[in-house]
């Protein structure tokens, strides 16, 4: 059931959603929470207060809609994720 929810999140898009960083190689990013305002192939831009924080998707684990999502699943353009097949 959780895998279906994760797939739904991946396909629905994450811009405008509230996210929190659960794990990162950079300890200063852990716990960062904010709204996703932009997304590229390899990065996410999160609005935290009045400042934007750029995260590398490959290196983070995020909490999105109450689900733990590995940033590696988010790699690629949002429009490409609609067609992509996932093995979870």
PyMOL commands that set and color helices and strands:
alter all, ss='L'
color gray80, all
select helices_A, chain A and resi 2-12+27-29+57-59+71-74+78-81
alter helices_A, ss='H'
color red, helices_A
select strands_A, chain A and resi 18-24+33-39+43-48+51-56+60-64+67-70
alter strands_A, ss='S'
color yellow, strands_A
deselect
rebuild
show_as cartoon
